[in-house]
Amino acid sequence: MAVQELLKILVVPPPMEKRSAYTAIAYSLVYGASLRKMFDAQSNEFISIVVDIQNRSATTRCQLKAQPGDKFENIFNSSTQHNGVRIKSNILECLDSVWGLQDFISDDRESIVHDVGLILKSVRAAGFYITSSGLSKYRAAWMANRNVDYAEISLLHGEANPDAAGVHYHHISSQQLQQIHDRYEQYIGHGIEELNQRAEHDGQSENVGSSVVMLDAKIPAIFNWLCARVASHRYSDPAEHHNLLTLLTDQVLRLSSGYRSVNHPWWRLNNVDLETGIMHISDKDSSVSSITGRIIILPEFCLAYLSAYLDYLRSSLYVSAYNTALRSHRNLVFENKRPVLFYIINGYPSSVRPRLNRDYMAELAALPPNWHRHYIRSALRRSGISGDLVDLWMGHDIAGSDPLHEFSGLSINDLRKISRVVNSTMEYRLRIPNSASVLGE
């Protein structure tokens, strides 16, 4: 294997004048750093890489969203690190103990680049093809081939990856990232005696990734608050009762499916099969004729909510008799010509919109509109669902791919597996009140 051949060269103590080149190659192989950026004086990455080499570690440098203010104290995990955490390298520590890594900030960069080229050329001469570009991409490719979540690869690499949309919604501990990196180092260093010494990393773990993944303990309070509001307006204010019931159903469905915060959610009734739970989601295009989107299997817990909401619409005297506009809109819902969920504003039907949801929830907390997506993606990964299946559920397909193509390794049965996990999460882990407790059978 080319990288192991390269490592065998690296463990041999080089001449002093070559050590900066050896250090640069080792860092690129271990952390996937670009050699071009490493020696680009105009690149901000140059100084940060020098600091990393001095610390014998690398920093996850993904840009994270700021934590929003809220009235609900400690609703999000406050230990999320906005400046990244350090990922230790056993290989770099071993090389440092063998011949001493070099700080190359003051060295002649042109000569280092030249020496790097000669070292890689010697590897190719031995029959192992490897380039500087391939060197920096090797770690990410190795992890992708072993089904490591693209979001976690992107967090480790510290750069925005257009193929890893899930990175913006993912929340993970630094200890888990360290374990992923350690498996990679164990693979490339296998059989090389000088790299067999295993350094003990400290047990401290911090959280990285999305800063708006809600704590499990806080989510039930949101739904209990909504359910209490629904019950309190059942007889006193039919319009407000309808709106709160719509909001509650909307929040349950968004949390279960990872539905994006868009206008006109759950476009028509014929988007879901109430018998099988198969639902077509098009949350990037709200047009009536859109055929783009993704398929999920709506969990039984959420199907019950949707069915209860539809039963309410059929039986509600207020919706059917208050005025012609409401009655007409209700009929159009069941003719698949209007969104299933709608608010009543000043006696007339109004689309469900993120702004209206935010206004209703403001009394409890200033929640970001996509908090559901942030939570459910991280919850599925914690439950052991692989990254590619989570991306399938979330609509985070790798560019140019069709996850349910006939030659794909994914299937509708994978969606059923995720659906069962989501159902268990909502019913047992989060203990969200079920539809019967809110609306009755």
C-alpha positions as CSV (number, residue, x, y, z in Angstrom):
1,M,0.0,0.0,0.0
2,A,1.4,3.4,-1.0
3,V,0.7,5.2,2.2
4,Q,2.3,2.5,4.3
5,E,5.4,2.5,2.0
6,L,5.5,6.3,2.5
7,L,5.3,5.8,6.3
8,K,8.2,3.3,6.2
9,I,10.2,6.1,4.6
10,L,9.0,8.7,7.2
11,V,10.0,6.6,10.2
12,V,13.6,6.5,9.1
13,P,15.3,9.6,10.7
14,P,16.0,12.0,7.8
15,P,18.9,14.4,7.4
16,M,18.3,17.6,9.3
17,E,17.8,19.7,6.2
18,K,15.0,17.3,5.0
19,R,13.0,17.2,8.3
20,S,10.7,20.1,7.4
21,A,9.6,18.3,4.2
22,Y,9.1,15.0,6.2
23,T,7.0,16.9,8.7
24,A,4.8,18.4,6.0
25,I,4.2,15.1,4.4
26,A,3.4,13.4,7.7
27,Y,1.0,16.1,8.6
28,S,-0.8,16.0,5.2
29,L,-1.1,12.2,5.4
30,V,-2.3,12.1,9.0
31,Y,-4.8,15.0,8.9
32,G,-5.6,15.4,5.2
33,A,-4.1,18.9,5.0
34,S,-3.4,20.4,1.6
35,L,0.3,20.7,0.8
36,R,-0.5,23.6,-1.5
37,K,-2.3,25.5,1.2
38,M,0.4,24.5,3.7
39,F,3.0,26.5,1.8
40,D,0.8,29.3,0.5
41,A,1.9,32.5,2.3
42,Q,-1.4,34.1,1.5
43,S,-3.4,31.3,3.0
44,N,-4.8,31.7,6.5
45,E,-4.3,27.9,6.9
46,F,-0.5,28.2,6.9
47,I,-0.2,29.8,10.3
48,S,-2.9,27.5,11.8
49,I,-1.1,24.4,10.5
50,V,2.2,25.6,12.0
51,V,0.5,26.0,15.3
52,D,-1.0,22.5,15.0
53,I,2.4,21.0,14.2
54,Q,3.9,22.7,17.2
55,N,1.1,21.2,19.3
56,R,1.4,17.7,17.6
57,S,-2.4,17.8,16.9
58,A,-5.0,19.3,14.6
59,T,-8.0,21.5,15.3
60,T,-11.4,20.9,13.9
61,R,-12.1,24.3,12.3
62,C,-15.7,24.1,11.0
63,Q,-17.6,27.4,11.2
64,L,-20.5,26.9,13.5
65,K,-23.8,28.8,13.8
66,A,-24.1,31.0,16.8
67,Q,-26.3,29.9,19.6
68,P,-29.6,31.9,19.6
69,G,-30.9,33.7,22.7
70,D,-33.9,32.1,24.3
71,K,-36.2,32.3,27.3
72,F,-36.0,28.6,28.0
73,E,-32.9,28.4,30.2
74,N,-30.2,25.9,29.1
75,I,-32.3,24.5,26.2
76,F,-29.2,23.8,24.1
77,N,-26.0,22.1,24.9
78,S,-23.9,25.0,26.2
79,S,-20.6,23.1,25.9
80,T,-20.5,23.2,22.1
81,Q,-17.0,24.4,21.0
82,H,-17.2,27.2,18.5
83,N,-13.5,27.2,17.9
84,G,-13.0,23.5,17.4
85,V,-11.3,20.9,19.5
86,R,-7.9,19.3,19.1
87,I,-7.6,15.8,17.5
88,K,-4.4,14.1,18.7
89,S,-2.1,12.1,16.5
90,N,-0.3,9.0,17.7
91,I,1.7,8.8,14.5
92,L,3.0,12.4,14.8
93,E,3.9,11.8,18.4
94,C,5.8,8.6,17.5
95,L,7.6,10.4,14.7
96,D,8.4,13.2,17.0
97,S,10.0,10.8,19.5
98,V,12.0,9.0,16.7
99,W,13.5,12.0,15.0
100,G,11.8,15.2,16.0
101,L,9.2,17.0,14.0
102,Q,10.2,20.4,12.7
103,D,8.5,23.8,12.7
104,F,8.8,25.1,9.2
105,I,7.5,28.6,9.6
106,S,11.0,30.1,9.1
107,D,12.3,27.6,6.5
108,D,12.7,28.1,2.8
109,R,9.3,27.1,1.6
110,E,10.5,26.6,-2.0
111,S,13.2,24.1,-0.9
112,I,10.6,22.3,1.3
113,V,8.2,21.9,-1.7
114,H,11.1,20.7,-3.8
115,D,12.1,18.1,-1.1
116,V,8.5,17.0,-0.8
117,G,8.4,16.3,-4.5
118,L,11.6,14.2,-4.4
119,I,10.2,12.1,-1.5
120,L,7.0,11.4,-3.3
121,K,8.9,10.7,-6.5
122,S,11.0,8.0,-4.6
123,V,7.7,6.4,-3.5
124,R,6.4,6.3,-7.1
125,A,9.8,4.8,-8.3
126,A,9.2,2.0,-5.9
127,G,5.9,1.2,-7.7
128,F,3.5,3.0,-5.4
129,Y,1.7,5.8,-7.2
130,I,0.9,8.7,-4.9
131,T,0.7,12.5,-5.5
132,S,0.6,15.5,-3.1
133,S,-3.1,15.9,-4.0
134,G,-3.9,12.2,-3.4
135,L,-2.0,12.4,-0.1
136,S,-4.2,15.1,1.3
137,K,-7.4,13.4,0.1
138,Y,-6.5,9.9,1.4
139,R,-7.9,10.2,4.9
140,A,-11.3,11.4,3.8
141,A,-11.5,8.7,1.0
142,W,-10.5,6.0,3.5
143,M,-13.2,7.1,5.9
144,A,-15.8,7.4,3.2
145,N,-15.0,3.9,1.9
146,R,-15.6,2.6,5.5
147,N,-19.0,4.3,5.7
148,V,-18.0,7.0,8.1
149,D,-20.6,9.7,8.2
150,Y,-19.8,12.5,5.7
151,A,-20.7,15.1,8.3
152,E,-18.2,13.6,10.8
153,I,-15.5,13.5,8.1
154,S,-16.2,17.1,7.4
155,L,-16.0,18.0,11.1
156,L,-12.7,16.2,11.4
157,H,-11.2,17.9,8.3
158,G,-12.3,21.3,9.3
159,E,-13.4,22.6,5.9
160,A,-16.9,23.0,4.4
161,N,-17.6,20.0,2.2
162,P,-20.4,20.5,-0.4
163,D,-21.2,16.8,-0.2
164,A,-21.7,17.0,3.6
165,A,-24.8,19.2,4.1
166,G,-25.5,17.3,7.3
167,V,-22.5,18.8,9.0
168,H,-24.6,21.9,9.8
169,Y,-27.1,19.8,11.7
170,H,-24.8,17.3,13.4
171,H,-23.7,17.3,17.0
172,I,-21.0,14.9,18.3
173,S,-18.4,14.6,21.1
174,S,-14.7,15.2,20.4
175,Q,-14.0,11.8,21.9
176,Q,-16.0,10.1,19.2
177,L,-14.2,12.1,16.5
178,Q,-10.9,11.1,18.1
179,Q,-11.9,7.4,18.0
180,I,-12.7,7.7,14.2
181,H,-9.3,9.3,13.6
182,D,-7.5,6.7,15.8
183,R,-9.0,3.9,13.6
184,Y,-7.5,5.6,10.5
185,E,-4.1,5.9,12.1
186,Q,-4.1,2.3,13.3
187,Y,-4.9,1.2,9.7
188,I,-2.1,3.2,7.9
189,G,0.4,2.4,10.6
190,H,-0.3,-1.3,10.8
191,G,2.8,-3.4,10.8
192,I,5.3,-0.5,11.3
193,E,7.0,-1.3,14.6
194,E,8.1,2.3,15.3
195,L,4.4,3.4,15.3
196,N,3.2,0.7,17.6
197,Q,3.6,2.8,20.7
198,R,0.1,4.0,21.6
199,A,-0.1,7.4,23.3
200,E,-2.8,7.8,25.9
201,H,-5.2,10.7,25.1
202,D,-6.8,12.5,27.9
203,G,-10.4,11.5,28.7
204,Q,-11.8,15.0,28.5
205,S,-14.5,15.3,25.8
206,E,-16.2,18.4,24.4
207,N,-19.0,18.7,21.9
208,V,-18.5,20.0,18.4
209,G,-20.9,20.6,15.5
210,S,-24.3,22.2,15.6
211,S,-24.9,24.4,18.5
212,V,-28.7,24.2,18.4
213,V,-29.2,20.5,19.1
214,M,-31.7,20.6,21.9
215,L,-31.2,18.6,25.1
216,D,-33.4,15.5,25.4
217,A,-34.8,16.7,28.7
218,K,-36.1,20.0,27.3
219,I,-38.1,18.7,24.3
220,P,-40.9,17.1,26.4
221,A,-41.5,20.5,28.1
222,I,-42.1,22.0,24.6
223,F,-44.8,19.5,23.7
224,N,-46.3,19.4,27.2
225,W,-46.6,23.2,27.0
226,L,-48.3,22.9,23.6
227,C,-50.7,20.2,24.7
228,A,-51.7,22.2,27.7
229,R,-52.4,25.2,25.5
230,V,-54.5,23.1,23.1
231,A,-56.6,21.8,26.0
232,S,-57.1,25.2,27.6
233,H,-58.6,26.7,24.4
234,R,-60.7,23.7,23.5
235,Y,-64.0,25.4,24.5
236,S,-63.1,29.0,25.1
237,D,-61.6,29.9,21.7
238,P,-62.2,27.5,18.8
239,A,-59.9,29.4,16.4
240,E,-57.0,29.5,18.8
241,H,-57.6,25.9,19.6
242,H,-57.4,25.0,15.9
243,N,-54.2,27.0,15.5
244,L,-52.5,25.4,18.5
245,L,-53.6,22.0,17.4
246,T,-52.2,22.7,13.9
247,L,-48.9,24.0,15.5
248,L,-48.7,20.8,17.7
249,T,-49.2,18.5,14.7
250,D,-46.8,20.5,12.6
251,Q,-44.1,20.2,15.3
252,V,-44.6,16.5,15.7
253,L,-44.3,15.9,12.0
254,R,-41.3,18.1,11.6
255,L,-39.4,16.5,14.4
256,S,-40.1,13.0,13.1
257,S,-39.2,13.7,9.5
258,G,-36.6,16.4,9.7
259,Y,-38.9,18.5,7.5
260,R,-37.2,21.8,6.5
261,S,-38.8,25.1,7.7
262,V,-40.7,26.1,4.6
263,N,-44.0,27.6,3.7
264,H,-46.9,25.2,2.8
265,P,-45.5,22.1,4.6
266,W,-47.3,18.8,4.0
267,W,-48.5,20.1,0.7
268,R,-51.4,17.7,0.0
269,L,-53.1,14.8,1.5
270,N,-52.1,12.5,-1.4
271,N,-48.4,13.0,-0.4
272,V,-48.9,10.4,2.3
273,D,-50.3,6.8,2.4
274,L,-52.0,6.6,5.8
275,E,-52.0,2.8,5.6
276,T,-48.3,2.2,5.0
277,G,-46.9,5.6,6.2
278,I,-45.0,6.2,3.0
279,M,-44.7,9.9,2.5
280,H,-43.3,12.0,-0.3
281,I,-41.6,15.2,1.0
282,S,-40.7,18.1,-1.2
283,D,-39.3,20.7,1.2
284,K,-37.0,22.4,-1.2
285,D,-39.8,23.2,-3.7
286,S,-43.3,24.0,-2.6
287,S,-44.9,24.2,-6.0
288,V,-47.9,22.0,-6.7
289,S,-46.4,20.2,-9.7
290,S,-43.0,19.5,-8.1
291,I,-41.9,15.9,-8.3
292,T,-38.5,16.5,-6.6
293,G,-37.9,15.5,-3.0
294,R,-37.5,12.4,-0.9
295,I,-39.4,9.5,0.5
296,I,-39.7,8.6,4.2
297,I,-41.8,6.1,6.2
298,L,-43.8,8.3,8.7
299,P,-43.5,6.7,12.2
300,E,-46.7,5.2,13.7
301,F,-46.7,7.8,16.5
302,C,-46.8,10.6,13.9
303,L,-49.3,8.8,11.6
304,A,-51.6,8.8,14.6
305,Y,-51.2,12.5,15.0
306,L,-51.9,13.2,11.3
307,S,-54.9,10.9,11.3
308,A,-56.3,12.6,14.5
309,Y,-55.9,16.0,12.9
310,L,-57.8,14.9,9.8
311,D,-60.5,13.4,12.0
312,Y,-60.7,16.8,13.8
313,L,-61.1,18.6,10.5
314,R,-63.9,16.3,9.4
315,S,-65.8,16.7,12.6
316,S,-65.1,20.3,13.6
317,L,-68.4,22.3,13.5
318,Y,-66.3,25.5,13.8
319,V,-64.3,24.8,10.6
320,S,-67.3,23.5,8.7
321,A,-69.9,26.1,9.8
322,Y,-68.2,29.3,10.8
323,N,-68.0,30.8,7.3
324,T,-67.9,29.8,3.7
325,A,-64.2,30.4,3.3
326,L,-63.3,27.9,6.1
327,R,-65.7,25.3,4.9
328,S,-64.5,25.6,1.3
329,H,-60.8,25.4,2.4
330,R,-61.6,22.3,4.5
331,N,-63.3,20.6,1.5
332,L,-60.3,21.5,-0.7
333,V,-57.9,19.8,1.8
334,F,-59.8,16.5,1.3
335,E,-59.8,17.0,-2.5
336,N,-56.0,17.2,-2.4
337,K,-56.0,20.8,-3.6
338,R,-54.8,22.6,-0.4
339,P,-52.2,22.0,2.3
340,V,-53.4,19.7,5.0
341,L,-52.3,22.0,7.8
342,F,-53.6,25.6,8.0
343,Y,-54.1,28.3,10.5
344,I,-57.2,30.5,11.0
345,I,-56.4,34.2,11.0
346,N,-59.2,36.7,11.5
347,G,-61.7,34.0,10.6
348,Y,-60.0,33.0,7.3
349,P,-57.6,30.1,6.4
350,S,-53.9,31.0,6.3
351,S,-50.9,28.9,5.3
352,V,-48.5,27.5,7.9
353,R,-45.4,29.7,7.7
354,P,-42.2,29.7,9.7
355,R,-43.0,33.3,10.9
356,L,-46.3,32.3,12.4
357,N,-44.8,29.2,14.1
358,R,-42.1,31.4,15.6
359,D,-44.7,33.9,16.9
360,Y,-46.7,31.2,18.6
361,M,-43.6,29.6,20.2
362,A,-42.1,32.9,21.2
363,E,-43.9,32.8,24.6
364,L,-42.0,29.7,25.5
365,A,-38.6,30.1,23.7
366,A,-36.9,31.8,20.8
367,L,-36.4,28.5,18.9
368,P,-34.5,28.4,15.6
369,P,-36.9,27.3,12.8
370,N,-34.9,24.2,11.9
371,W,-34.3,23.0,15.5
372,H,-36.1,19.7,14.6
373,R,-33.6,18.9,11.8
374,H,-30.6,19.6,14.1
375,Y,-32.0,17.3,16.8
376,I,-33.2,14.4,14.8
377,R,-30.0,14.0,12.7
378,S,-27.9,13.9,15.8
379,A,-30.4,11.6,17.6
380,L,-30.3,9.1,14.7
381,R,-26.6,8.9,14.7
382,R,-26.5,8.4,18.5
383,S,-29.0,5.5,17.9
384,G,-26.5,3.8,15.6
385,I,-28.1,4.7,12.3
386,S,-25.3,5.0,9.7
387,G,-24.5,8.3,8.1
388,D,-25.7,7.4,4.6
389,L,-29.1,6.2,6.0
390,V,-29.4,9.4,8.1
391,D,-28.7,11.5,4.9
392,L,-31.3,9.5,3.1
393,W,-33.9,10.3,5.7
394,M,-32.9,14.0,5.9
395,G,-32.6,14.6,2.1
396,H,-28.9,15.1,2.3
397,D,-28.0,13.1,-0.8
398,I,-24.4,13.1,-2.1
399,A,-24.3,15.4,-5.1
400,G,-25.3,13.5,-8.3
401,S,-26.5,10.4,-6.5
402,D,-29.9,8.7,-6.4
403,P,-30.0,6.9,-3.0
404,L,-32.9,4.6,-3.9
405,H,-31.7,3.8,-7.5
406,E,-32.1,0.1,-8.5
407,F,-28.3,-0.3,-8.1
408,S,-28.2,1.4,-4.7
409,G,-27.4,-0.5,-1.5
410,L,-30.2,1.4,0.2
411,S,-33.8,0.3,0.2
412,I,-37.3,1.1,1.5
413,N,-36.6,-1.4,4.3
414,D,-33.9,0.9,5.5
415,L,-36.5,3.7,5.8
416,R,-38.7,1.4,7.9
417,K,-35.8,0.7,10.2
418,I,-35.2,4.5,10.7
419,S,-39.0,5.0,11.2
420,R,-39.0,2.5,14.0
421,V,-36.0,4.3,15.7
422,V,-37.7,7.7,15.3
423,N,-40.9,6.3,16.7
424,S,-39.1,4.9,19.8
425,T,-37.3,8.2,20.2
426,M,-40.4,10.2,20.3
427,E,-42.6,7.9,22.3
428,Y,-40.1,6.5,24.9
429,R,-36.9,8.7,25.0
430,L,-38.7,12.0,24.7
431,R,-42.1,10.9,26.1
432,I,-44.1,13.2,23.8
433,P,-47.8,13.0,24.6
434,N,-49.6,10.8,22.1
435,S,-52.5,12.0,19.9
436,A,-55.1,10.1,22.0
437,S,-54.1,12.1,25.1
438,V,-54.5,15.4,23.3
439,L,-57.6,14.7,21.1
440,G,-59.0,11.4,22.5
441,E,-59.7,8.4,20.4
